[in-house]
């Protein structure tokens, strides 16, 4: 059985399709190009399903849930916040 070429992910509640090997930023761009530009510029960030900010280059997995958030949100693994 072959792996699917596209994966389904969710950005701010909207389902998007991302090419296998795509990143969280690619998923955001599929949902909202303006929001993706803000993430790329550092004025917004991407959070995972737990609400923890992740690197925008994080690979997408099938069923991944992302939210576009303030860049001041707590980063995953950040014990100082």
C-alpha positions in Angstrom: 0.0 0.0 0.0 1.4 3.4 -0.9 1.3 6.5 1.3 -1.1 9.3 0.2 0.5 12.2 -1.6 -1.6 14.7 0.4 -2.4 14.9 4.1 -5.4 16.5 5.8 -4.6 19.0 8.6 -6.7 21.7 10.4 -5.8 25.3 10.8 -8.0 27.5 13.0 -10.8 24.8 12.5 -10.6 24.7 8.7 -9.6 21.5 7.0 -6.7 21.9 4.5 -4.8 19.6 2.3 -1.0 19.7 2.4 1.5 17.8 0.2 3.3 15.0 2.1 6.5 16.6 3.5 4.8 20.0 4.0 5.3 22.1 7.0 3.0 23.8 9.5 3.6 27.0 7.6 2.4 25.3 4.4 -0.8 24.3 6.2 -1.4 27.8 7.4 -0.7 29.1 3.9 -3.3 26.7 2.5 -5.9 28.1 5.0 -5.0 31.8 4.9 -2.1 33.3 2.9 -2.2 36.6 4.8 -1.8 34.7 8.1 1.0 32.7 6.7 2.8 35.9 5.7 2.4 37.2 9.3 3.9 33.9 10.6 6.8 34.2 8.2 7.4 37.8 9.3 7.3 36.8 13.0 4.2 38.9 13.9 2.1 35.7 14.4 3.1 32.2 15.5 1.7 28.7 15.0 0.5 26.6 17.9 -0.2 22.9 18.1 -3.3 21.2 19.4 -2.1 21.8 23.0 -1.8 25.5 22.4 2.0 25.4 22.5 3.9 27.4 19.9 5.8 25.3 17.5 8.4 26.0 14.8 6.7 26.9 11.6 9.0 24.4 9.8 7.5 21.5 11.8 6.4 18.7 9.4 2.7 18.1 9.0 1.3 14.8 10.0 -2.2 13.5 9.0 -4.9 15.1 11.2 -2.6 17.7 12.7 -4.3 20.7 14.4 -2.7 24.1 14.2 -3.8 27.6 15.4 -2.4 30.9 14.4 -1.6 32.8 17.6 0.2 35.8 19.1 4.0 35.4 18.9 4.1 35.9 22.7 2.3 32.6 23.3 4.2 30.0 25.3 6.6 27.9 23.2 6.6 24.1 23.5 9.4 23.1 25.9 9.7 26.7 27.4 9.9 26.3 31.1 10.5 30.0 31.7 6.9 31.1 30.9 
